[in-house]
């Protein structure tokens, strides 16, 4: 079982990541893209992450 501090830290990190992706897509005027295949979803996330870096 995870400690409460670990759960809280994990949630804060998730919120930060989601906020960063939202800001990235707004800055680039990118509309939401919905993928049905796992490999395309992973590729989409990877490309956004690389763009952020």
N, C-alpha and C positions, 0 to 999 in steps of 0.2 A: 504494500500500500504506500502511496506517495504522501509525503508530508504536506501540510497545508501551504507552507512557504513555496514548495516546488510547484504546486498547482497554480498558485497565484502568479508566480514568476512566468510559468508557461503561458498563462492566459494573457499576461501583459505583453509578452513577446508576440503572441498571435495578433493581438490588437495592433501593435506597432507594424507588423508585416502587412496586415490588411490595409492599414492607413497609408502605408508607403505605396502599395500597389494602386490604391484609389487615386492618390495624388499623381502618380506616374501617368495613369491613363487619362486623367483630366488634363494634365499639362500637354499631353500629346494629342488630345481630342480623339481618343480611341473609344469606340463603342464596345459594349460588352460582346464577347465572343463565347459561344457555347459549343463545346466539343463533346461528342458522344463516345469517342474512342479514347481509352486511357493514354495511349502513346501520344496522341495529339494534345491532350490536356497537359501532360508532362512537358511536351515541347513548348507549348504556349507559356507555361510558367517559367521555364528555363529562359526563353527569349526575353520575357519581361524582366527577369532577374538580371540578365546580362545588360539589358538597356539601362537598368537602374545603376549598375556598377559603372 
